[in-house]
């Protein structure tokens, strides 16, 4: 082999080595989390890149007029909260569940392994507000559709005292 061919081969090897080094250096900077423990990368990335950071351990993942999806915990363990904020509660809860799956890039089976509390505030329904529900597709948890509704409504008071009859102390 001539000296020229050796120099060309050494130059090509050097360029390839530099390219690989640059690739791994920049790849490491863009990859924020590795999946060694805890949640999959897709879930961790949503937790560390929320739409709103409430505290170091509580974040908002999705928020609109119908529902709120939030998370409390660290990158390895915590609880997801899905709060239903509008009627019709059952339909909105199904929309929220689908957005939860889409946002975290997970399937229903994996979602059922997570700690997820689906709740309804008392201003929508006092009876539903007493429960921490599971998602509709997860077994062994109470679901919204399993509970009798008691919608809260402000009903104007229209009765007069005479409508109740008289009171006697006898």
C-alpha positions in Angstrom: 0.0 0.0 0.0 1.3 3.4 -0.9 1.6 6.3 1.6 -1.2 8.2 -0.3 -3.6 5.3 0.2 -2.7 5.0 3.9 -3.3 8.7 4.4 -6.6 8.6 2.6 -7.7 5.6 4.6 -6.6 7.2 7.9 -8.5 10.4 6.9 -11.7 8.5 6.2 -11.5 6.6 9.5 -10.8 9.9 11.3 -13.9 11.6 9.7 -16.1 8.6 10.5 -14.9 8.6 14.2 -15.5 12.4 14.5 -18.9 11.9 13.0 -19.8 9.2 15.4 -18.5 11.2 18.4 -20.6 14.3 17.3 -23.7 12.1 16.8 -23.5 10.6 20.3 -22.7 13.9 22.0 -25.7 15.7 20.4 -28.0 12.7 20.7 -27.3 12.6 24.5 -28.2 16.3 24.8 -31.5 15.9 23.0 -32.5 12.7 24.9 -33.8 14.1 28.2 -34.6 10.9 30.0 -33.5 7.3 29.7 -35.7 4.4 30.5 -33.8 2.7 33.2 -36.6 2.8 35.9 -40.1 4.0 36.3 -42.2 5.3 33.5 -41.5 4.9 29.8 -39.7 7.8 28.1 -43.0 9.1 26.5 -44.6 9.4 30.0 -41.5 11.0 31.5 -41.2 13.5 28.7 -44.8 14.7 29.3 -44.1 15.0 33.0 -40.9 17.1 32.5 -42.4 19.2 29.7 -45.9 20.0 31.2 -48.1 22.9 29.9 -47.9 24.3 33.5 -45.6 23.5 36.4 -47.5 24.1 39.7 -44.8 23.0 42.0 -41.7 20.8 41.6 -43.8 17.7 42.1 -47.2 18.7 40.6 -47.8 19.6 37.0 -50.6 20.2 34.5 -50.5 18.0 31.5 -53.6 19.1 29.7 -56.2 21.7 30.5 -59.3 22.9 28.7 -62.9 23.9 29.5 -64.0 20.3 29.8 -61.3 18.5 31.8 -57.9 18.9 33.5 -55.2 16.2 33.5 -52.5 16.7 36.1 -49.7 14.7 37.8 -48.3 14.6 41.3 -45.1 12.8 42.0 -41.6 12.3 40.6 -40.3 10.7 37.4 -40.6 7.2 38.7 -43.8 7.2 40.7 -46.8 9.3 41.3 -50.5 9.8 40.6 -52.3 11.1 37.5 -55.5 13.1 38.1 -58.2 13.5 35.5 -60.8 16.1 36.7 -64.0 16.4 34.8 -65.2 20.0 34.7 -68.3 20.0 32.4 -71.4 18.0 31.4 -72.1 15.5 30.0 -69.8 13.9 32.6 -69.6 10.4 31.0 -68.9 11.7 27.5 -66.3 14.2 28.8 -64.6 11.6 30.9 -64.2 9.3 27.8 -62.7 12.3 25.9 -60.3 13.0 28.8 -59.3 9.3 28.9 -58.5 9.3 25.2 -56.5 12.5 25.5 -54.6 11.0 28.5 -53.7 8.0 26.3 -52.7 10.2 23.3 -50.7 12.6 25.4 -48.7 10.0 27.2 -48.4 7.8 24.1 -49.6 4.7 26.0 -52.2 2.0 25.5 -55.2 1.1 27.7 -53.5 -1.9 29.2 -50.5 0.2 30.4 -52.8 3.0 31.6 -54.6 0.6 33.9 -51.3 -0.2 35.6 -50.8 3.5 36.5 -52.2 5.3 39.5 -54.9 7.3 37.9 -57.8 9.1 39.8 -60.6 10.3 37.7 -62.8 12.7 39.7 -65.8 15.0 39.4 -66.0 18.2 41.5 -69.0 18.7 43.8 -70.2 21.7 41.7 -71.1 19.2 39.0 -72.4 16.4 41.1 -72.2 16.0 44.9 -72.7 12.2 44.7 -69.9 11.7 42.1 -67.6 14.0 44.0 -67.4 11.4 46.8 -65.5 8.9 44.6 -62.1 8.5 43.1 -62.9 6.7 39.9 -60.8 4.6 37.6 -60.8 4.9 33.9 -63.8 3.3 32.1 -61.7 0.6 30.4 -59.8 -0.5 33.6 -61.3 -3.4 35.6 -61.6 -3.6 39.4 -62.2 0.2 39.9 -65.5 2.1 40.3 -66.5 3.9 37.1 -68.5 7.0 36.7 -71.3 5.1 34.9 -71.7 2.8 37.9 -72.9 5.6 40.2 -76.3 7.2 40.3 -76.1 10.8 39.3 -77.3 13.7 41.5 -76.7 16.8 39.5 -76.4 20.0 41.6 -78.9 22.5 40.5 -79.9 25.8 42.1 -83.6 25.6 42.4 -85.4 28.8 43.2 -87.3 28.7 46.4 -91.0 29.1 45.5 -93.0 27.8 48.5 -94.7 30.1 50.9 -94.9 29.4 54.7 -98.6 28.6 54.3 -97.7 25.7 51.9 -96.3 23.8 54.9 -99.4 23.9 57.0 -99.7 25.2 60.5 -97.4 24.4 63.4 -99.1 23.6 66.7 -97.4 23.0 70.0 -99.9 20.6 71.4 
